[in-house]
Amino acid sequence: MQTLYDLQYAYGAGDGCDYMVYALAKMREHNTDMMCPSHGDPFDDTATALQTLETKFREYMRHRWGITTPTHDVGPRSILPHLIQIPGCSNTWIIVSDSGKALFVDYGSQSFTFMYSFNILFEAGNRLRMQEHNLDILRDKFGVTQIDLALPSHYHDDHVNGL
């Protein structure tokens, strides 16, 4: 990162920092041996470097905008033994059978932050991209093996852009 301005889609906005925390956390999950940044020298202590940078962004978001829960931290939670909720922007609901087959009710954006830059700054029709989220957690923690059906509750972008 050369400047924080490179992360601002809109003047003074924090969505780019939220994207960065999400990306850094996802990169750490891959346990890479070496990274070769576009600005700077290659390094091999990737876990420490990525965690350090992620922590700095989290602290900056908390200080600058009062954001204490970045998008990456919004995850599925069990409501009942077969009912899971992904809280946040569209409140995705998931019913999971004993066999691991799942029914999704809505699967929209993971957070309002992720919706913001596409909803506000781009023309209609071009504004949202699918942001796959939490599928790995649903598989690993909740036993989801396949999604048999996804039902949108209504046709608003925050409920269907993941379908």
OpenMM code with the backbone's topology and positions (N, CA, C; nanometers):
from openmm import Vec3, app, unit

residues = "MET GLN THR LEU TYR ASP LEU GLN TYR ALA TYR GLY ALA GLY ASP GLY CYS ASP TYR MET VAL TYR ALA LEU ALA LYS MET ARG GLU HIS ASN THR ASP MET MET CYS PRO SER HIS GLY ASP PRO PHE ASP ASP THR ALA THR ALA LEU GLN THR LEU GLU THR LYS PHE ARG GLU TYR MET ARG HIS ARG TRP GLY ILE THR THR PRO THR HIS ASP VAL GLY PRO ARG SER ILE LEU PRO HIS LEU ILE GLN ILE PRO GLY CYS SER ASN THR TRP ILE ILE VAL SER ASP SER GLY LYS ALA LEU PHE VAL ASP TYR GLY SER GLN SER PHE THR PHE MET TYR SER PHE ASN ILE LEU PHE GLU ALA GLY ASN ARG LEU ARG MET GLN GLU HIS ASN LEU ASP ILE LEU ARG ASP LYS PHE GLY VAL THR GLN ILE ASP LEU ALA LEU PRO SER HIS TYR HIS ASP ASP HIS VAL ASN GLY LEU".split()
positions = [
    Vec3(0.0847, -0.1181, 0.0000),
    Vec3(0.0000, 0.0000, 0.0000),
    Vec3(0.0882, 0.1229, 0.0000),
    Vec3(0.0662, 0.2053, -0.0980),
    Vec3(0.1386, 0.3313, -0.1017),
    Vec3(0.0625, 0.4409, -0.0276),
    Vec3(-0.0683, 0.4494, -0.0507),
    Vec3(-0.1505, 0.5497, 0.0177),
    Vec3(-0.2879, 0.4909, 0.0490),
    Vec3(-0.3527, 0.5466, 0.1483),
    Vec3(-0.4897, 0.5055, 0.1797),
    Vec3(-0.5875, 0.5542, 0.0736),
    Vec3(-0.5503, 0.6603, 0.0020),
    Vec3(-0.6386, 0.7134, -0.1016),
    Vec3(-0.6670, 0.6094, -0.2091),
    Vec3(-0.5730, 0.5178, -0.2306),
    Vec3(-0.5925, 0.4134, -0.3311),
    Vec3(-0.7065, 0.3189, -0.2941),
    Vec3(-0.7502, 0.3225, -0.1699),
    Vec3(-0.8586, 0.2353, -0.1244),
    Vec3(-0.9936, 0.3058, -0.1201),
    Vec3(-0.9967, 0.4323, -0.1573),
    Vec3(-1.1212, 0.5077, -0.1459),
    Vec3(-1.1929, 0.5139, -0.2801),
    Vec3(-1.3065, 0.4446, -0.2878),
    Vec3(-1.3908, 0.4553, -0.4069),
    Vec3(-1.4604, 0.5904, -0.4073),
    Vec3(-1.5001, 0.6391, -0.2920),
    Vec3(-1.5598, 0.7707, -0.2759),
    Vec3(-1.4741, 0.8476, -0.1754),
    Vec3(-1.4732, 0.9784, -0.1873),
    Vec3(-1.3909, 1.0616, -0.1014),
    Vec3(-1.4171, 1.0312, 0.0462),
    Vec3(-1.3123, 0.9942, 0.1175),
    Vec3(-1.3203, 0.9703, 0.2608),
    Vec3(-1.3913, 0.8428, 0.3027),
    Vec3(-1.4302, 0.7602, 0.2071),
    Vec3(-1.5069, 0.6393, 0.2391),
    Vec3(-1.4165, 0.5299, 0.2962),
    Vec3(-1.4762, 0.4426, 0.3751),
    Vec3(-1.4008, 0.3347, 0.4382),
    Vec3(-1.4202, 0.1988, 0.3753),
    Vec3(-1.4961, 0.1930, 0.2654),
    Vec3(-1.5251, 0.0625, 0.2067),
    Vec3(-1.3999, -0.0070, 0.1552),
    Vec3(-1.3061, 0.0671, 0.1014),
    Vec3(-1.1823, 0.0063, 0.0524),
    Vec3(-1.1016, -0.0576, 0.1644),
    Vec3(-1.1018, 0.0046, 0.2824),
    Vec3(-1.0323, -0.0550, 0.3973),
    Vec3(-1.1013, -0.1841, 0.4400),
    Vec3(-1.2334, -0.1858, 0.4331),
    Vec3(-1.3074, -0.3068, 0.4671),
    Vec3(-1.2756, -0.4178, 0.3673),
    Vec3(-1.2703, -0.3834, 0.2388),
    Vec3(-1.2295, -0.4813, 0.1374),
    Vec3(-1.0890, -0.5331, 0.1663),
    Vec3(-1.0005, -0.4440, 0.2084),
    Vec3(-0.8618, -0.4829, 0.2343),
    Vec3(-0.8533, -0.5810, 0.3513),
    Vec3(-0.9254, -0.5551, 0.4596),
    Vec3(-0.9266, -0.6477, 0.5734),
    Vec3(-0.9774, -0.7839, 0.5275),
    Vec3(-1.0823, -0.7838, 0.4481),
    Vec3(-1.1387, -0.9093, 0.3965),
    Vec3(-1.0348, -0.9835, 0.3124),
    Vec3(-0.9705, -0.9119, 0.2215),
    Vec3(-0.8717, -0.9742, 0.1328),
    Vec3(-0.7505, -1.0257, 0.2098),
    Vec3(-0.7009, -0.9492, 0.3055),
    Vec3(-0.5848, -0.9927, 0.3837),
    Vec3(-0.6168, -1.1184, 0.4638),
    Vec3(-0.7347, -1.1220, 0.5243),
    Vec3(-0.7746, -1.2406, 0.6012),
    Vec3(-0.7861, -1.3624, 0.5099),
    Vec3(-0.8427, -1.3441, 0.3912),
    Vec3(-0.8548, -1.4551, 0.2963),
    Vec3(-0.7174, -1.4997, 0.2466),
    Vec3(-0.6270, -1.4069, 0.2244),
    Vec3(-0.4916, -1.4423, 0.1802),
    Vec3(-0.4192, -1.5231, 0.2872),
    Vec3(-0.4383, -1.4874, 0.4136),
    Vec3(-0.3740, -1.5620, 0.5227),
    Vec3(-0.4184, -1.7077, 0.5248),
    Vec3(-0.5423, -1.7331, 0.4871),
    Vec3(-0.5954, -1.8698, 0.4874),
    Vec3(-0.5209, -1.9614, 0.3908),
    Vec3(-0.4516, -1.9045, 0.2934),
    Vec3(-0.3818, -1.9855, 0.1930),
    Vec3(-0.2411, -2.0278, 0.2354),
    Vec3(-0.1920, -1.9751, 0.3479),
    Vec3(-0.0606, -2.0147, 0.4010),
    Vec3(0.0492, -2.0141, 0.2941),
    Vec3(0.0620, -1.9028, 0.2262),
    Vec3(0.1630, -1.8929, 0.1206),
    Vec3(0.3039, -1.8896, 0.1788),
    Vec3(0.3994, -1.9403, 0.1017),
    Vec3(0.5392, -1.9432, 0.1444),
    Vec3(0.6088, -1.8102, 0.1207),
    Vec3(0.5689, -1.7406, 0.0153),
    Vec3(0.6358, -1.6159, -0.0200),
    Vec3(0.5368, -1.5238, -0.0893),
    Vec3(0.5559, -1.3942, -0.0682),
    Vec3(0.4758, -1.2942, -0.1386),
    Vec3(0.5695, -1.1975, -0.2074),
    Vec3(0.5277, -1.1533, -0.3248),
    Vec3(0.6060, -1.0593, -0.4046),
    Vec3(0.5188, -0.9379, -0.4339),
    Vec3(0.5183, -0.8400, -0.3447),
    Vec3(0.4309, -0.7238, -0.3630),
    Vec3(0.4763, -0.6370, -0.4803),
    Vec3(0.3831, -0.5637, -0.5378),
    Vec3(0.4175, -0.4757, -0.6494),
    Vec3(0.5033, -0.3586, -0.6029),
    Vec3(0.4924, -0.3212, -0.4760),
    Vec3(0.5755, -0.2149, -0.4185),
    Vec3(0.6517, -0.2738, -0.3005),
    Vec3(0.7788, -0.2995, -0.3186),
    Vec3(0.8587, -0.3553, -0.2100),
    Vec3(0.9215, -0.4874, -0.2471),
    Vec3(1.0012, -0.5359, -0.1558),
    Vec3(1.0755, -0.6594, -0.1785),
    Vec3(0.9921, -0.7823, -0.1433),
    Vec3(1.0222, -0.8953, -0.2059),
    Vec3(0.9560, -1.0208, -0.1681),
    Vec3(0.9845, -1.0532, -0.0210),
    Vec3(0.8919, -1.1232, 0.0419),
    Vec3(0.9119, -1.1638, 0.1810),
    Vec3(0.8518, -1.3015, 0.2016),
    Vec3(0.9055, -1.3717, 0.3018),
    Vec3(0.8588, -1.5081, 0.3235),
    Vec3(0.7847, -1.5294, 0.4553),
    Vec3(0.7879, -1.4356, 0.5461),
    Vec3(0.7108, -1.4491, 0.6702),
    Vec3(0.5711, -1.3923, 0.6449),
    Vec3(0.4977, -1.4587, 0.5570),
    Vec3(0.3719, -1.4033, 0.5082),
    Vec3(0.2636, -1.3950, 0.6158),
    Vec3(0.2542, -1.4947, 0.7006),
    Vec3(0.1486, -1.4948, 0.8027),
    Vec3(0.1612, -1.3735, 0.8945),
    Vec3(0.2830, -1.3470, 0.9394),
    Vec3(0.3050, -1.2330, 1.0290),
    Vec3(0.2806, -1.1013, 0.9572),
    Vec3(0.3315, -1.0896, 0.8358),
    Vec3(0.3161, -0.9652, 0.7601),
    Vec3(0.1692, -0.9355, 0.7304),
    Vec3(0.0960, -1.0357, 0.6857),
    Vec3(-0.0452, -1.0154, 0.6542),
    Vec3(-0.1255, -0.9837, 0.7795),
    Vec3(-0.0967, -1.0526, 0.8904),
    Vec3(-0.1681, -1.0266, 1.0155),
    Vec3(-0.1383, -0.8863, 1.0667),
    Vec3(-0.0123, -0.8439, 1.0572),
    Vec3(0.0261, -0.7100, 1.1016),
    Vec3(-0.0475, -0.6033, 1.0218),
    Vec3(-0.0509, -0.6189, 0.8892),
    Vec3(-0.1193, -0.5213, 0.8045),
    Vec3(-0.2700, -0.5234, 0.8297),
    Vec3(-0.3259, -0.6413, 0.8444),
    Vec3(-0.4692, -0.6524, 0.8734),
    Vec3(-0.5031, -0.5836, 1.0053),
    Vec3(-0.4214, -0.6038, 1.1073),
    Vec3(-0.4436, -0.5405, 1.2376),
    Vec3(-0.4393, -0.3888, 1.2253),
    Vec3(-0.3450, -0.3377, 1.1478),
    Vec3(-0.3356, -0.1920, 1.1279),
    Vec3(-0.4608, -0.1373, 1.0602),
    Vec3(-0.5102, -0.2083, 0.9593),
    Vec3(-0.6325, -0.1639, 0.8922),
    Vec3(-0.7522, -0.1703, 0.9855),
    Vec3(-0.7609, -0.2751, 1.0657),
    Vec3(-0.8709, -0.2859, 1.1620),
    Vec3(-0.8671, -0.1695, 1.2614),
    Vec3(-0.7482, -0.1366, 1.3105),
    Vec3(-0.7345, -0.0256, 1.4051),
    Vec3(-0.7710, 0.1066, 1.3390),
    Vec3(-0.7280, 0.1252, 1.2147),
    Vec3(-0.7600, 0.2480, 1.1423),
    Vec3(-0.9112, 0.2604, 1.1213),
    Vec3(-0.9761, 0.1521, 1.0818),
    Vec3(-1.1217, 0.1549, 1.0612),
    Vec3(-1.1952, 0.1880, 1.1908),
    Vec3(-1.1487, 0.1316, 1.2996),
    Vec3(-1.2111, 0.1574, 1.4297),
    Vec3(-1.1917, 0.3046, 1.4683),
    Vec3(-1.0713, 0.3563, 1.4473),
    Vec3(-1.0411, 0.4942, 1.4848),
    Vec3(-1.1104, 0.5943, 1.3920),
    Vec3(-1.1024, 0.5719, 1.2622),
    Vec3(-1.1499, 0.6697, 1.1641),
    Vec3(-1.3016, 0.6708, 1.1483),
    Vec3(-1.3634, 0.5524, 1.1425),
    Vec3(-1.5067, 0.5448, 1.1134),
    Vec3(-1.5880, 0.4767, 1.2232),
    Vec3(-1.5227, 0.4283, 1.3275),
    Vec3(-1.5944, 0.3587, 1.4339),
    Vec3(-1.6416, 0.2194, 1.3943),
    Vec3(-1.5804, 0.1626, 1.2900),
    Vec3(-1.6180, 0.0289, 1.2442),
    Vec3(-1.5466, -0.0735, 1.3311),
    Vec3(-1.6233, -0.1469, 1.4099),
    Vec3(-1.5639, -0.2470, 1.4993),
    Vec3(-1.5825, -0.3895, 1.4478),
    Vec3(-1.6706, -0.4068, 1.3512),
    Vec3(-1.6933, -0.5393, 1.2936),
    Vec3(-1.6776, -0.5314, 1.1423),
    Vec3(-1.5567, -0.5535, 1.0920),
    Vec3(-1.5389, -0.5549, 0.9466),
    Vec3(-1.6194, -0.6681, 0.8829),
    Vec3(-1.6431, -0.6564, 0.7553),
    Vec3(-1.7223, -0.7559, 0.6824),
    Vec3(-1.6708, -0.8974, 0.7027),
    Vec3(-1.5402, -0.9148, 0.7059),
    Vec3(-1.4844, -1.0491, 0.7214),
    Vec3(-1.5346, -1.1180, 0.8482),
    Vec3(-1.5667, -1.0400, 0.9501),
    Vec3(-1.6076, -1.0961, 1.0788),
    Vec3(-1.7570, -1.1285, 1.0867),
    Vec3(-1.8325, -1.0929, 0.9832),
    Vec3(-1.9749, -1.1241, 0.9797),
    Vec3(-1.9886, -1.2653, 0.9248),
    Vec3(-2.0270, -1.3576, 1.0099),
    Vec3(-2.0319, -1.4965, 0.9664),
    Vec3(-2.1574, -1.5676, 1.0099),
    Vec3(-2.1749, -1.6891, 0.9612),
    Vec3(-2.2935, -1.7669, 0.9948),
    Vec3(-2.2998, -1.8025, 1.1426),
    Vec3(-2.4226, -1.8135, 1.1908),
    Vec3(-2.4430, -1.8570, 1.3289),
    Vec3(-2.5638, -1.9497, 1.3335),
    Vec3(-2.5568, -2.0446, 1.4228),
    Vec3(-2.6636, -2.1426, 1.4380),
    Vec3(-2.7754, -2.0829, 1.5225),
    Vec3(-2.8967, -2.0872, 1.4708),
    Vec3(-3.0138, -2.0401, 1.5439),
    Vec3(-3.0843, -2.1591, 1.6089),
    Vec3(-3.0995, -2.2654, 1.5310),
    Vec3(-3.1550, -2.3937, 1.5751),
    Vec3(-3.0675, -2.5024, 1.5138),
    Vec3(-3.0826, -2.6273, 1.5537),
    Vec3(-2.9943, -2.7313, 1.5000),
    Vec3(-2.9861, -2.7368, 1.3468),
    Vec3(-3.0935, -2.7070, 1.2763),
    Vec3(-3.0915, -2.7128, 1.1301),
    Vec3(-3.1112, -2.5763, 1.0649),
    Vec3(-3.1074, -2.4693, 1.1427),
    Vec3(-3.1311, -2.3347, 1.0907),
    Vec3(-3.0107, -2.2462, 1.1186),
    Vec3(-2.9563, -2.1902, 1.0117),
    Vec3(-2.8382, -2.1041, 1.0208),
    Vec3(-2.8749, -1.9680, 0.9642),
    Vec3(-2.8193, -1.8640, 1.0238),
    Vec3(-2.8388, -1.7283, 0.9740),
    Vec3(-2.7031, -1.6668, 0.9452),
    Vec3(-2.6956, -1.5957, 0.8341),
    Vec3(-2.5814, -1.5073, 0.8094),
    Vec3(-2.6369, -1.3664, 0.8260),
    Vec3(-2.6081, -1.3020, 0.9392),
    Vec3(-2.6639, -1.1692, 0.9640),
    Vec3(-2.5960, -1.0648, 0.8761),
    Vec3(-2.6489, -0.9467, 0.8794),
    Vec3(-2.5858, -0.8394, 0.8038),
    Vec3(-2.6808, -0.7784, 0.7041),
    Vec3(-2.6320, -0.7600, 0.5862),
    Vec3(-2.7032, -0.6839, 0.4847),
    Vec3(-2.8366, -0.7452, 0.4455),
    Vec3(-2.8405, -0.8727, 0.4184),
    Vec3(-2.9652, -0.9313, 0.3688),
    Vec3(-3.0202, -1.0429, 0.4566),
    Vec3(-2.9549, -1.0723, 0.5660),
    Vec3(-3.0014, -1.1789, 0.6556),
    Vec3(-3.0331, -1.3078, 0.5808),
    Vec3(-2.9310, -1.3720, 0.5339),
    Vec3(-2.9453, -1.5005, 0.4673),
    Vec3(-2.9850, -1.6060, 0.5695),
    Vec3(-3.0817, -1.6881, 0.5331),
    Vec3(-3.1255, -1.7990, 0.6173),
    Vec3(-3.0976, -1.9285, 0.5435),
    Vec3(-3.0494, -2.0288, 0.6149),
    Vec3(-3.0120, -2.1557, 0.5541),
    Vec3(-3.0700, -2.2693, 0.6374),
    Vec3(-3.1406, -2.3576, 0.5708),
    Vec3(-3.1909, -2.4792, 0.6352),
    Vec3(-3.1031, -2.5934, 0.5857),
    Vec3(-3.0432, -2.6669, 0.6800),
    Vec3(-2.9502, -2.7747, 0.6456),
    Vec3(-3.0075, -2.9079, 0.6932),
    Vec3(-3.0141, -3.0038, 0.6020),
    Vec3(-3.0630, -3.1375, 0.6383),
    Vec3(-2.9508, -3.2174, 0.7044),
    Vec3(-2.9859, -3.3301, 0.7625),
    Vec3(-2.8851, -3.4179, 0.8223),
    Vec3(-2.7831, -3.4655, 0.7192),
    Vec3(-2.8238, -3.4740, 0.5935),
    Vec3(-2.7331, -3.5200, 0.4873),
    Vec3(-2.6394, -3.4099, 0.4381),
    Vec3(-2.6607, -3.2852, 0.4822),
    Vec3(-2.5752, -3.1746, 0.4409),
    Vec3(-2.6304, -3.0932, 0.3257),
    Vec3(-2.7436, -3.1340, 0.2713),
    Vec3(-2.8070, -3.0562, 0.1649),
    Vec3(-2.8701, -2.9317, 0.2264),
    Vec3(-2.8608, -2.8212, 0.1520),
    Vec3(-2.9051, -2.6940, 0.2082),
    Vec3(-3.0046, -2.6224, 0.1183),
    Vec3(-3.0934, -2.5487, 0.1823),
    Vec3(-3.1847, -2.4573, 0.1171),
    Vec3(-3.1488, -2.3175, 0.1655),
    Vec3(-3.1199, -2.2274, 0.0730),
    Vec3(-3.0892, -2.0891, 0.1069),
    Vec3(-3.2134, -2.0043, 0.0841),
    Vec3(-3.2447, -1.9174, 0.1788),
    Vec3(-3.3442, -1.8135, 0.1583),
    Vec3(-3.2662, -1.6831, 0.1590),
    Vec3(-3.2539, -1.6262, 0.0401),
    Vec3(-3.1710, -1.5084, 0.0134),
    Vec3(-3.0226, -1.5454, 0.0208),
    Vec3(-2.9452, -1.4774, -0.0567),
    Vec3(-2.7990, -1.4876, -0.0495),
    Vec3(-2.7461, -1.3622, -0.1168),
    Vec3(-2.7543, -1.2544, -0.0431),
    Vec3(-2.7137, -1.1256, -0.0974),
    Vec3(-2.5758, -1.0872, -0.0500),
    Vec3(-2.5541, -0.9590, -0.0416),
    Vec3(-2.4243, -0.9086, 0.0013),
    Vec3(-2.3968, -0.9476, 0.1455),
    Vec3(-2.2699, -0.9647, 0.1747),
    Vec3(-2.2327, -1.0008, 0.3107),
    Vec3(-2.2458, -0.8823, 0.4050),
    Vec3(-2.2332, -0.7605, 0.3525),
    Vec3(-2.2416, -0.6441, 0.4402),
    Vec3(-2.2894, -0.5220, 0.3627),
    Vec3(-2.3354, -0.4216, 0.4367),
    Vec3(-2.3734, -0.2956, 0.3750),
    Vec3(-2.2518, -0.2277, 0.3135),
    Vec3(-2.1363, -0.2461, 0.3732),
    Vec3(-2.0145, -0.1881, 0.3177),
    Vec3(-1.9895, -0.2416, 0.1780),
    Vec3(-2.0043, -0.3716, 0.1594),
    Vec3(-1.9816, -0.4303, 0.0278),
    Vec3(-2.0878, -0.3833, -0.0714),
    Vec3(-2.2089, -0.3542, -0.0249),
    Vec3(-2.3144, -0.3028, -0.1119),
    Vec3(-2.2882, -0.1578, -0.1511),
    Vec3(-2.2342, -0.0805, -0.0596),
    Vec3(-2.2246, 0.0643, -0.0747),
    Vec3(-2.1581, 0.1074, -0.2049),
    Vec3(-2.0368, 0.0603, -0.2279),
    Vec3(-1.9623, 0.1116, -0.3423),
    Vec3(-2.0288, 0.0769, -0.4744),
    Vec3(-2.0947, -0.0362, -0.4823),
    Vec3(-2.1609, -0.0742, -0.6070),
    Vec3(-2.2989, -0.0109, -0.6190),
    Vec3(-2.3669, 0.0051, -0.5081),
    Vec3(-2.5015, 0.0599, -0.5096),
    Vec3(-2.5015, 0.2096, -0.5368),
    Vec3(-2.4026, 0.2797, -0.4873),
    Vec3(-2.3993, 0.4248, -0.4962),
    Vec3(-2.3176, 0.4746, -0.6152),
    Vec3(-2.2073, 0.4094, -0.6442),
    Vec3(-2.1091, 0.4681, -0.7346),
    Vec3(-2.1112, 0.4171, -0.8778),
    Vec3(-2.1932, 0.3190, -0.9077),
    Vec3(-2.1965, 0.2655, -1.0434),
    Vec3(-2.3375, 0.2741, -1.0998),
    Vec3(-2.3465, 0.2781, -1.2328),
    Vec3(-2.4770, 0.2858, -1.2972),
    Vec3(-2.5568, 0.1579, -1.2727),
    Vec3(-2.6876, 0.1712, -1.2729),
    Vec3(-2.7742, 0.0544, -1.2563),
    Vec3(-2.7423, -0.0479, -1.3646),
    Vec3(-2.7428, -0.1733, -1.3263),
    Vec3(-2.7101, -0.2800, -1.4202),
    Vec3(-2.5643, -0.3202, -1.4141),
    Vec3(-2.4800, -0.2322, -1.3680),
    Vec3(-2.3369, -0.2609, -1.3579),
    Vec3(-2.2884, -0.2582, -1.2144),
    Vec3(-2.3770, -0.2376, -1.1217),
    Vec3(-2.3296, -0.1997, -0.9907),
    Vec3(-2.2921, -0.3119, -0.8956),
    Vec3(-2.3499, -0.4278, -0.9078),
    Vec3(-2.3187, -0.5312, -0.8102),
    Vec3(-2.2459, -0.6472, -0.8743),
    Vec3(-2.1476, -0.6952, -0.8047),
    Vec3(-2.0832, -0.8182, -0.8477),
    Vec3(-2.1057, -0.9202, -0.7368),
    Vec3(-2.1075, -1.0419, -0.7746),
    Vec3(-2.1295, -1.1478, -0.6772),
    Vec3(-2.0092, -1.1572, -0.5850),
    Vec3(-2.0336, -1.1526, -0.4576),
    Vec3(-1.9279, -1.1696, -0.3589),
    Vec3(-1.9575, -1.2979, -0.2838),
    Vec3(-1.8949, -1.4061, -0.3293),
    Vec3(-1.9145, -1.5335, -0.2602),
    Vec3(-1.8655, -1.5176, -0.1165),
    Vec3(-1.9472, -1.5579, -0.0230),
    Vec3(-1.9068, -1.5432, 0.1164),
    Vec3(-1.9605, -1.6570, 0.2017),
    Vec3(-1.8791, -1.6973, 0.2951),
    Vec3(-1.9141, -1.7919, 0.4011),
    Vec3(-1.9389, -1.9351, 0.3563),
    Vec3(-1.9215, -1.9673, 0.2294),
    Vec3(-1.9464, -2.1044, 0.1849),
    Vec3(-1.8477, -2.2019, 0.2487),
    Vec3(-1.7232, -2.1593, 0.2653),
    Vec3(-1.6242, -2.2458, 0.3306),
    Vec3(-1.6602, -2.2706, 0.4769),
    Vec3(-1.7083, -2.1686, 0.5456),
    Vec3(-1.7484, -2.1837, 0.6860),
    Vec3(-1.8722, -2.2731, 0.6963),
    Vec3(-1.9660, -2.2539, 0.6043),
    Vec3(-2.0860, -2.3382, 0.6052),
    Vec3(-2.0492, -2.4846, 0.5842),
    Vec3(-1.9516, -2.5099, 0.4995),
    Vec3(-1.9063, -2.6476, 0.4758),
    Vec3(-1.8331, -2.7020, 0.5982),
    Vec3(-1.7344, -2.6270, 0.6472),
    Vec3(-1.6462, -2.6765, 0.7529),
    Vec3(-1.7116, -2.6801, 0.8911),
    Vec3(-1.7904, -2.5801, 0.9234),
    Vec3(-1.8456, -2.5697, 1.0584),
    Vec3(-1.9883, -2.6246, 1.0709),
    Vec3(-2.0649, -2.6154, 0.9607),
    Vec3(-2.2065, -2.6520, 0.9691),
    Vec3(-2.2430, -2.7731, 0.8831),
    Vec3(-2.1459, -2.8311, 0.8139),
    Vec3(-2.1686, -2.9552, 0.7403),
    Vec3(-2.2453, -2.9434, 0.6104),
    Vec3(-2.2530, -2.8228, 0.5529),
    Vec3(-2.3214, -2.8063, 0.4247),
    Vec3(-2.2368, -2.8714, 0.3157),
    Vec3(-2.2956, -2.9668, 0.2447),
    Vec3(-2.2232, -3.0359, 0.1375),
    Vec3(-2.2664, -2.9892, -0.0005),
    Vec3(-2.3902, -2.9443, -0.0110),
    Vec3(-2.4370, -2.8910, -0.1389),
    Vec3(-2.5581, -2.8031, -0.1154),
    Vec3(-2.5778, -2.7099, -0.2082),
    Vec3(-2.6932, -2.6209, -0.2031),
    Vec3(-2.7919, -2.6715, -0.3074),
    Vec3(-2.9040, -2.7240, -0.2610),
    Vec3(-3.0041, -2.7785, -0.3527),
    Vec3(-3.0981, -2.6723, -0.4076),
    Vec3(-3.1254, -2.5694, -0.3289),
    Vec3(-3.2220, -2.4689, -0.3708),
    Vec3(-3.1897, -2.3366, -0.3037),
    Vec3(-3.2045, -2.2289, -0.3794),
    Vec3(-3.1890, -2.0939, -0.3251),
    Vec3(-3.3124, -2.0133, -0.3645),
    Vec3(-3.3805, -1.9603, -0.2659),
    Vec3(-3.5041, -1.8854, -0.2886),
    Vec3(-3.4859, -1.7404, -0.2454),
    Vec3(-3.5006, -1.6460, -0.3366),
    Vec3(-3.4991, -1.5059, -0.2934),
    Vec3(-3.6349, -1.4688, -0.2342),
    Vec3(-3.6339, -1.3960, -0.1239),
    Vec3(-3.7598, -1.3534, -0.0629),
    Vec3(-3.8260, -1.2453, -0.1476),
    Vec3(-3.7456, -1.1647, -0.2147),
    Vec3(-3.7946, -1.0631, -0.3067),
    Vec3(-3.6775, -1.0175, -0.3930),
    Vec3(-3.7089, -0.9469, -0.4991),
    Vec3(-3.6071, -0.9145, -0.5974),
    Vec3(-3.5458, -0.7769, -0.5719),
    Vec3(-3.4721, -0.7649, -0.4646),
    Vec3(-3.3878, -0.6481, -0.4395),
    Vec3(-3.2440, -0.6956, -0.4442),
    Vec3(-3.1566, -0.6075, -0.4896),
    Vec3(-3.0171, -0.6476, -0.5102),
    Vec3(-2.9501, -0.7013, -0.3846),
    Vec3(-2.9872, -0.6521, -0.2677),
    Vec3(-2.9227, -0.7012, -0.1461),
    Vec3(-2.9683, -0.8423, -0.1090),
    Vec3(-3.0670, -0.8951, -0.1785),
    Vec3(-3.1150, -1.0306, -0.1507),
    Vec3(-3.0829, -1.1300, -0.2615),
    Vec3(-3.0498, -1.0804, -0.3804),
    Vec3(-3.0292, -1.1722, -0.4931),
    Vec3(-2.8913, -1.1633, -0.5574),
    Vec3(-2.8080, -1.0684, -0.5196),
    Vec3(-2.6834, -1.0531, -0.5947),
    Vec3(-2.5843, -1.1662, -0.5719),
    Vec3(-2.6105, -1.2542, -0.4780),
    Vec3(-2.5250, -1.3712, -0.4610),
    Vec3(-2.5803, -1.4955, -0.5281),
    Vec3(-2.7004, -1.4853, -0.5826),
    Vec3(-2.7640, -1.6023, -0.6446),
    Vec3(-2.7258, -1.6153, -0.7907),
] * unit.nanometer
topology = app.Topology()
chain = topology.addChain("A")
for resn in residues:
    res = topology.addResidue(resn, chain)
    for name in ("N", "CA", "C"):
        topology.addAtom(name, app.Element.getBySymbol(name[0]), res)
